[in-house]
Structures are given as structure tokens and as C-alpha cells.
Amino acid sequence: MTIDYGLMCIIMKALILAAGYATRLYPLTKEYPKPLLPVGQRPIADYIAEKIYKTKKIKEIIVVTNERFYKDFTIWSSDICKKINLPVKVLSDGTKTEGDRLGAIGDINFALTEASVNEDIIVIAGDNLFEDDLSGFLGFSLNKSPRITIGVYDIKEKEKASKYGVIKLDEENKITDFAEKPQKPQSSLVATCLYYIPAGALKFFRDYLADSSNEHDAAGSFIGWLSKKEAVFGFVFSKRWYDIGDPVSYQEADRVFGEDKIT
């Protein structure tokens, strides 16, 4: 059955992951969170929140951060709420150092529990910058529901893909293979930290964390684990995407977004 998602009522929430300590960007992020660093003279999180708002399908944004940066995000949330007509809830996961962080999957599970999420949700990393809007991703994801869909970007060169989670897709865009930072990538398609999680699939985070041998920090490891058990789909974005993980990628994103006035 094909869903006309343009006619659907607001049915979901969005979760922005912002609890990391971004040590590779020190000293910039030693006392300030990476998602609030300026790109094109605006905080990275502004771009994400506005893209979420423009979908008209999200009823609330949840931000999960750590205790060190909790006040910074509460100040930001007050400001962004003046620009978008959506409530923004900021949660602290209680951690104060890199050593006691919960990891991406731990923070997702924490936020789902703390905010009592029981509906569909979009999860986005707070350092993800992309030019596409979210309408195509949401339309594709809703048509694949109740399966999980992730955002995918074609980095074009297999050699560069080794820094990311590398995936293969079949003709229906179902993930057939996933490898976290492989030495010899078999594809130039990389997983972005953007997920559509239907309500019925929220349980998989608890199942994943129940096995202590599973990696808690790399969100892609969860996708690799799940794709061996359930069908998981990938939506390939066509415009530019930046994973701001180091000074070089940060400077490049700042240059491009500053020049192009991307919103």
C-alpha cells in the first residue's frame, strides 16, 4: 500500500543527538557543544531544527545532551522556539565527561524512556548538515513502515568511504550489507546518522543494549545488527552532506554554508 504522507496528520517526534564531547574538535568544543558551533554564522542545530519544522509532520523536538552542555542547549532551545512553531524539550543524560558517556545508542534509549516516546520518531545526529530537505526521506520512510529507514549518502569514492559505515542496497533500497569503517569498502554508499524509527521498532534499542557485547557508541553498529534480523531500508540523499567530525570538515561546511546561504 502506498501512503500519501502529504495528507497525514502530525504523527511523530524528532530526536537530536547532542550528548557527545567532540574531542577531535578541541579546543573549539572543550567548553562548548559541537551542535552549537556556528556554520554560516548560525548554530549547526538551527539548520537541523528548521528542516524538522518544515516537514510539518513533527509535533515535538527532543534534544538529548550531557550535563556539561545542558545549560547551553536550554538557552539555544529558547532562541530556536522563537523561529519555529514547535516545542523543544532538552534532556541531560547525566554524564559529565567523555569517559562516562552513554554512547549514541545509549542516549537514544535514554531519551525514548525519559520522554516516554511511544510514537514514530526521527533521530538525527546534532552534527549532521545536509542540503536536502526531509520531505523525500519522510515520504520514502512512511511507505516502508513498519520497517526502519536510514539516510544514505553516496560519497562517490570508495576510498573515502572507509571512515564511515558502508552499506549496500538492493533494487528496492533494502540494506543487504553493512560494514563499519571497512579497510576495503565494497560501496561508496555511507550511512548518515538519520533514522526513521516506527513506533513498533523502538523495542529494538532495548534488545540491542541488552547484549553487553554490542557497541553502544557507533549508531551504525545498531543498523548492522538490525539489518541481519529485520529488513532495513536506505534513502539516498542527492545533495551535499557533511559529517562534522574534525576541523577540516568543520571549516569546509562553514565555507560552503556561508557562501551558499543554505537553509
Number of C-alpha atoms within 10 A of each C-alpha: 5 9 14 10 16 12 8 10 11 13 13 20 19 24 26 25 24 28 31 26 23 21 14 12 17 14 10 14 17 13 11 16 24 27 27 19 18 16 22 18 11 14 15 22 27 22 20 22 23 17 19 25 20 14 15 16 20 20 17 20 23 21 26 27 27 25 16 18 20 21 14 14 23 16 11 17 21 13 12 18 13 9 12 16 14 18 14 21 16 23 22 22 21 15 17 15 12 14 8 9 19 20 17 23 22 20 24 22 19 19 23 19 11 13 12 9 16 15 15 20 23 21 20 24 23 29 25 21 21 23 16 16 17 17 17 13 21 20 16 18 26 20 15 21 19 17 18 24 29 24 20 25 22 19 16 12 12 16 15 13 25 20 13 20 25 28 26 18 19 11 6 8 14 18 22 15 15 25 22 21 16 15 11 12 23 17 21 21 24 30 27 25 21 21 27 27 24 21 17 14 17 19 12 15 17 14 10 20 16 10 10 8 8 13 18 20 16 16 22 26 19 19 25 20 15 17 18 13 9 13 15 22 27 28 22 19 19 12 11 14 18 16 17 22 15 13 13 11 13 19 12 14 23 19 13 14 18 15 10 9 9 12 14
